Amino acid sequence: MQRDSIDLGTVRIPRLFRIYFIPTLLGMLSLCAVTATDGIFVGRGVGSDGLAAVNICIAPTMVIIGISLMLGVGASVVSSIHLANNNVKAARLNITQALIVATIIVTLFLIVTLSSPAATGRLLGSSESLLPLVENYMPWIFASCMFQAWCGIGLFVVRLDGAPGYAMWCNVLPGLLNVLLDYIFIFPLQMGVKGAAIASCISCAVGGIMVMCYLGILARNLKLIKIKLSRKSLRLTARNIGYQCKIGISALLGEATMGMLMLMGNLTFMRYMGNDGVGAFSIACYYCPFVFMIGNAIAQSAQPIISYNYGLGQKGRVAITERLAILSAIICGLTVTAAFVFAPAAMVRLFLDGDVAAATIAIGGFPMFSTAFVFFIFNLTAIGYFQSIEKVVPSIVFALLRGVIFLVPAFIFMPLLIGDCGIWLALFVSELLTSLCIAGYYLYNRRR
């Protein structure tokens, strides 16, 4: 668990990437199990309306998680470079500032959204028939955002401090706990979607507390430090946070893409197919975090290696790491796509009986939806590379392309062009166009 047991500057890149990637991937997939388990138990215990209600509440949480990832990426990149120059105090300072600011942001988010859950639910696209379920689910799942924000920032730091195994368990243990609590609250206690939300909140709290205990007690180098409240110190904090946000904003946009995907999908499916369409799309959205986390795992595993060697000026090791990350992205993307193409019925029936209308829609749509996944994971990996070497503008531009500029028009126009199938293919169009832009940018700079 000690940072100096993993020498980022000399260990062979394939071995170094493997040391980070395997526990990071397992940990992130376990974290996804928190959400997926909710969906399975809600689908079986409440039905497709329960799934639709949960899906409506998830989009804002994705934005909050995105803010924490933005701060986590920024703090991690900056701290990596400080550590490469033996400036441990500056690294600790940036990490502490990121966690404090995230805590303040989540507190404000909870005050604004929970002052009127019904109004918030309607704003997110809930129908009146789904609103009671939304109001039951929202307060608890929104409260879990505080702990998710701590994990979103802290796990970057734990890995950078040389403890990827501990970071993995910060995800695995909450995931296992969530399975147990979901079953107890939804079935024996008959608490419905509220029980699922409480289970998620408790399990996320366990992960968040584990992260904070590491940073406060167990860390070797990257421990939290006391922040002064003088005017000069506050100006320094604002400057550091601004630079972290500048580096990590594409991570926020990446997570916001998931939120935008869910929001646009909910609105579009509700318009064309009603509650059953939203229920079908919600099942796809339960699997999307797995795809997103695979891309994140690749990017976050490569990030400390790339940033550290970039700080040392070792461009050859940076290039090798990125090539390995891109290859991993393509292989993982093809693997996930194959599951959606060849086994959609089995994947959907984990959540709903196959003869339910929402399940039928989902089974037909999964193969089309999965055409986006290779490009989806590739884009996350490429954007993560630009973040790691402090190329802020390309990372922001490509994140905006896939998250807003291409995605929103795709959801608007694809159904008009080819009908209901166009809704499922909107993500593919957005991610493909972004990949082409990234490839064009790379070729342009290579010729120069």
LUMKOLKE-991400 format. One record per residue (C-alpha): residue in three letters; z, y, x negated. Coordinates in pm, whole numbers, padded with zeros to 5 digits, always signed. Layout:
// LUMKOLKE-991400
ALAZYX
...
// end
This chain:
// LUMKOLKE-991400
MET+00000+00000+00000
GLN+00009+00234-00297
ARG-00279+00467-00342
ASP-00314+00405-00713
SER-00370+00035-00645
ILE-00718+00129-00517
ASP-00907+00323-00784
LEU-01179+00507-00595
GLY-01349+00618-00914
THR-01399+00290-01102
VAL-01384-00015-00870
ARG-01729-00158-00784
ILE-01863+00005-00468
PRO-01930-00317-00265
ARG-01575-00438-00326
LEU-01429-00094-00259
PHE-01623-00060+00066
ARG-01512-00406+00176
ILE-01145-00322+00103
TYR-01168-00027+00340
PHE-01419-00151+00595
ILE-01265-00482+00706
PRO-00916-00353+00799
THR-01060-00028+00935
LEU-01304-00215+01161
LEU-01040-00460+01282
GLY-00795-00180+01348
MET-01044+00031+01541
LEU-01167-00261+01749
SER-00805-00335+01834
LEU-00763+00026+01941
CYS-01065-00014+02169
ALA-00892-00315+02321
VAL-00634-00074+02465
THR-00903+00085+02682
ALA-01101-00233+02748
THR-00791-00426+02854
ASP-00712-00150+03102
GLY-01060-00193+03244
ILE-01040-00570+03275
PHE-00703-00564+03449
VAL-00795-00265+03668
GLY-01124-00429+03766
ARG-00948-00752+03859
GLY-00640-00594+04011
VAL-00782-00285+04186
GLY-01163-00323+04200
SER-01467-00113+04123
ASP-01311+00204+04271
GLY-01028+00169+04023
LEU-01277+00144+03737
ALA-01460+00452+03862
ALA-01134+00650+03883
VAL-01036+00552+03531
ASN-01380+00647+03399
ILE-01355+00992+03556
CYS-01028+01060+03370
ILE-01146+00940+03030
ALA-01393+01218+02942
PRO-01130+01489+02868
THR-00929+01247+02654
MET-01240+01190+02445
VAL-01257+01563+02374
ILE-00892+01570+02264
ILE-00948+01268+02042
GLY-01254+01446+01906
ILE-01044+01748+01810
SER-00801+01523+01625
LEU-01090+01348+01448
MET-01231+01687+01352
LEU-00901+01783+01193
GLY-00859+01434+01047
VAL-01201+01432+00882
GLY-01159+01787+00755
ALA-00809+01729+00619
SER-00912+01396+00464
VAL-01219+01535+00288
VAL-01031+01838+00158
SER-00735+01623+00051
SER-00961+01372-00123
ILE-01108+01649-00335
HIS-00762+01790-00409
LEU-00640+01445-00515
ALA-00943+01401-00741
ASN-00824+01720-00913
ASN-00457+01605-00920
ASN-00344+01873-00673
VAL-00114+01662-00454
LYS+00077+01955-00304
ALA-00240+02113-00163
ALA-00341+01776-00015
ARG-00002+01740+00158
LEU-00020+02095+00288
ASN-00361+02046+00452
ILE-00250+01725+00622
THR+00072+01877+00759
GLN-00113+02181+00891
ALA-00369+01961+01069
LEU-00098+01761+01249
ILE+00092+02070+01361
VAL-00219+02240+01501
ALA-00325+01922+01684
THR+00019+01896+01846
ILE-00006+02256+01971
ILE-00358+02202+02110
VAL-00261+01887+02302
THR+00044+02060+02448
LEU-00175+02342+02584
PHE-00425+02085+02719
LEU-00149+01907+02913
ILE-00019+02232+03061
VAL-00364+02337+03183
THR-00489+02005+03322
LEU-00170+01868+03476
SER-00075+02187+03656
SER-00315+02066+03929
PRO-00437+01704+03883
ALA-00638+01719+04207
ALA-00835+02025+04099
THR-00891+01870+03756
GLY-01014+01547+03916
ARG-01264+01730+04137
LEU-01388+01928+03839
LEU-01455+01600+03655
GLY-01673+01471+03939
SER-01430+01270+04152
SER-01520+01208+04514
GLU-01249+01260+04777
SER-01221+00883+04829
LEU-01145+00827+04459
LEU-00911+01126+04423
PRO-00581+00944+04504
LEU-00655+00688+04231
VAL-00752+00964+03988
GLU-00425+01149+04056
ASN-00225+00833+03989
TYR-00401+00761+03660
MET-00445+01108+03512
PRO-00092+01227+03417
TRP-00002+00923+03211
ILE-00336+00880+03034
PHE-00343+01250+02951
ALA+00012+01228+02814
SER-00104+00954+02575
CYS-00337+01210+02412
MET-00049+01341+02200
PHE+00000+01005+02031
GLN-00373+00946+02004
ALA-00409+01281+01828
TRP-00141+01183+01575
CYS-00326+00857+01512
GLY-00664+01031+01497
ILE-00547+01248+01208
GLY-00283+01027+01051
LEU-00491+00713+01007
PHE-00735+00903+00785
VAL-00439+01001+00570
VAL-00286+00652+00563
ARG-00614+00506+00437
LEU-00654+00783+00182
ASP-00300+00716+00061
GLY-00409+00361-00021
ALA-00276+00170+00280
PRO-00575+00057+00491
GLY-00379-00254+00593
TYR-00098-00047+00742
ALA-00357+00167+00922
MET-00502-00148+01072
TRP-00163-00255+01212
CYS-00115+00091+01363
ASN-00407-00006+01587
VAL-00355-00381+01622
LEU+00007-00374+01741
PRO-00053-00115+02015
GLY-00357-00312+02128
LEU-00156-00634+02165
LEU+00128-00450+02339
ASN-00117-00295+02583
VAL-00248-00636+02689
LEU+00104-00751+02772
LEU+00206-00434+02954
ASP-00119-00412+03151
TYR-00062-00760+03291
ILE+00301-00690+03380
PHE+00242-00351+03543
ILE-00078-00435+03734
PHE-00009-00788+03859
PRO+00364-00878+03886
LEU+00471-00516+03952
GLN+00158-00425+04156
MET+00142-00070+04012
GLY-00240-00045+04015
VAL-00413+00220+03805
LYS-00084+00401+03747
GLY+00053+00090+03579
ALA-00253+00071+03354
ALA-00204+00433+03252
ILE+00166+00385+03178
ALA+00083+00077+02967
SER-00171+00277+02766
CYS+00076+00562+02716
ILE+00349+00332+02586
SER+00117+00142+02352
CYS-00036+00464+02215
ALA+00315+00599+02160
VAL+00394+00297+01942
GLY+00085+00361+01726
GLY+00156+00734+01699
ILE+00517+00677+01596
MET+00412+00420+01334
VAL+00173+00675+01182
MET+00433+00952+01176
CYS+00693+00720+01023
TYR+00450+00638+00742
LEU+00370+01003+00673
GLY+00733+01106+00691
ILE+00897+00816+00505
LEU+00668+00549+00359
ALA+00379+00745+00204
ARG+00351+00745-00173
ASN+00159+01070-00224
LEU+00054+01216+00109
LYS+00388+01287+00278
LEU+00440+01565+00527
ILE+00594+01882+00390
LYS+00776+02178+00544
ILE+00554+02467+00649
LYS+00680+02821+00599
LEU+00655+03064+00889
SER+00593+03378+00688
ARG+00290+03593+00764
LYS+00127+03488+00437
SER+00187+03120+00512
LEU+00040+03153+00862
ARG-00271+03321+00718
LEU-00305+03034+00471
THR-00270+02782+00754
ALA-00538+02959+00957
ARG-00771+02961+00657
ASN-00715+02593+00581
ILE-00753+02485+00944
GLY-01071+02690+00971
TYR-01220+02512+00671
GLN-01109+02170+00799
CYS-01274+02243+01134
LYS-01588+02359+00956
ILE-01612+02027+00771
GLY-01502+01806+01059
ILE-01658+01977+01360
SER-01936+01719+01376
ALA-01665+01454+01427
LEU-01546+01653+01729
LEU-01903+01673+01851
GLY-01940+01299+01795
GLU-01639+01225+02013
ALA-01748+01494+02259
THR-02076+01304+02283
MET-01881+01015+02432
GLY-01714+01253+02674
MET-02048+01415+02761
LEU-02206+01071+02801
MET-01936+00973+03049
LEU-01945+01304+03235
MET-02324+01317+03268
GLY-02340+00946+03349
ASN-02074+00979+03619
LEU-02248+01277+03778
THR-02594+01120+03759
PHE-02490+00775+03883
MET-02288+00933+04164
ARG-02595+01134+04268
TYR-02840+00842+04266
MET-02621+00535+04336
GLY-02283+00653+04466
ASN-01948+00494+04387
ASP-02105+00155+04300
GLY-02324+00322+04040
VAL-02026+00495+03881
GLY-01837+00165+03887
ALA-02126-00008+03708
PHE-02153+00271+03452
SER-01776+00259+03396
ILE-01807-00099+03271
ALA-02066+00013+03017
CYS-01830+00296+02917
TYR-01554+00044+02845
TYR-01783-00117+02587
CYS-01911+00211+02443
PRO-01592+00280+02245
PHE-01644-00051+02063
VAL-01988+00065+01953
PHE-01855+00410+01869
MET-01565+00266+01668
ILE-01799+00041+01469
GLY-01993+00349+01364
ASN-01668+00533+01299
ALA-01531+00243+01094
ILE-01838+00249+00871
ALA-01825+00627+00830
GLN-01449+00640+00775
SER-01458+00351+00526
ALA-01726+00526+00323
GLN-01565+00871+00353
PRO-01278+00843+00099
ILE-01510+00673-00151
ILE-01784+00933-00110
SER-01553+01237-00101
TYR-01349+01127-00404
ASN-01655+01050-00617
TYR-01826+01364-00494
GLY-01522+01556-00618
LEU-01560+01385-00957
GLY-01935+01454-00970
GLN-02024+01081-00964
LYS-02348+01115-00766
GLY-02466+00762-00842
ARG-02158+00607-00680
VAL-02199+00839-00382
ALA-02559+00724-00331
ILE-02469+00354-00360
THR-02192+00394-00102
GLU-02418+00565+00147
ARG-02693+00301+00112
LEU-02435+00029+00174
ALA-02302+00217+00476
ILE-02651+00259+00629
LEU-02728-00112+00580
SER-02397-00200+00749
ALA-02483+00033+01037
ILE-02818-00136+01101
ILE-02673-00489+01088
CYS-02383-00400+01319
GLY-02614-00217+01561
LEU-02846-00516+01593
THR-02551-00751+01646
VAL-02403-00545+01930
THR-02745-00498+02092
ALA-02799-00875+02092
ALA-02473-00927+02284
PHE-02578-00679+02555
VAL-02928-00825+02583
PHE-02843-01195+02590
ALA-02501-01201+02760
PRO-02474-00908+03005
ALA-02346-01123+03292
ALA-02059-01265+03087
MET-01963-00917+02966
VAL-01966-00768+03316
ARG-01774-01056+03474
LEU-01477-00985+03255
PHE-01428-00679+03475
LEU-01572-00770+03817
ASP-01693-01072+04013
GLY-02068-01116+03969
ASP-02150-01076+04340
VAL-01997-00725+04365
ALA-02259-00450+04398
ALA-02133-00260+04092
ALA-02149-00578+03882
THR-02509-00646+03986
ILE-02611-00294+03886
ALA-02433-00326+03551
ILE-02587-00665+03466
GLY-02935-00524+03522
GLY-02864-00208+03324
PHE-02687-00344+03014
PRO-03002-00457+02826
MET-03162-00115+02873
PHE-02842+00068+02778
SER-02806-00132+02455
THR-03142-00016+02315
ALA-02955+00292+02192
PHE-02697+00114+01977
VAL-02877+00076+01642
PHE-02963+00446+01644
PHE-02617+00533+01779
ILE-02435+00369+01486
PHE-02690+00489+01231
ASN-02646+00849+01346
LEU-02267+00831+01323
THR-02293+00692+00969
ALA-02541+00954+00856
ILE-02338+01240+01003
GLY-02026+01100+00836
TYR-02207+01112+00502
PHE-02292+01481+00544
GLN-01928+01553+00631
SER-01804+01367+00323
ILE-02011+01579+00082
GLU-01931+01907+00259
LYS-02282+01956+00401
VAL-02153+02125+00712
VAL-02469+02262+00872
PRO-02668+01934+00886
SER-02369+01744+01022
ILE-02315+02002+01297
VAL-02684+02025+01389
PHE-02733+01649+01418
ALA-02409+01611+01615
LEU-02524+01881+01858
LEU-02864+01717+01894
ARG-02724+01380+01997
GLY-02430+01519+02195
VAL-02585+01800+02400
ILE-02936+01915+02316
PHE-03106+01578+02367
LEU-02845+01398+02581
VAL-02812+01637+02874
PRO-03189+01678+02935
ALA-03234+01302+02899
PHE-02990+01239+03186
ILE-03160+01506+03397
PHE-03525+01414+03343
MET-03530+01038+03274
PRO-03431+00942+03633
LEU-03696+01180+03764
LEU-03962+01017+03544
ILE-03887+00645+03581
GLY-03618+00615+03849
ASP-03280+00447+03817
CYS-03376+00275+03491
GLY-03404+00620+03336
ILE-03029+00674+03371
TRP-02959+00366+03158
LEU-03221+00473+02899
ALA-03102+00834+02863
LEU-02871+00751+02571
PHE-03152+00564+02393
VAL-03383+00866+02414
SER-03114+01100+02280
GLU-03012+00877+01988
LEU-03371+00789+01893
LEU-03475+01153+01876
THR-03169+01234+01663
SER-03246+00948+01421
LEU-03602+01078+01382
CYS-03466+01425+01303
ILE-03226+01282+01042
ALA-03510+01082+00883
GLY-03730+01391+00881
TYR-03456+01599+00718
TYR-03406+01331+00451
LEU-03778+01304+00371
TYR-03816+01682+00359
ASN-03533+01721+00110
ARG-03655+01427-00097
ARG-03997+01588-00138
ARG-03833+01912-00243
// end
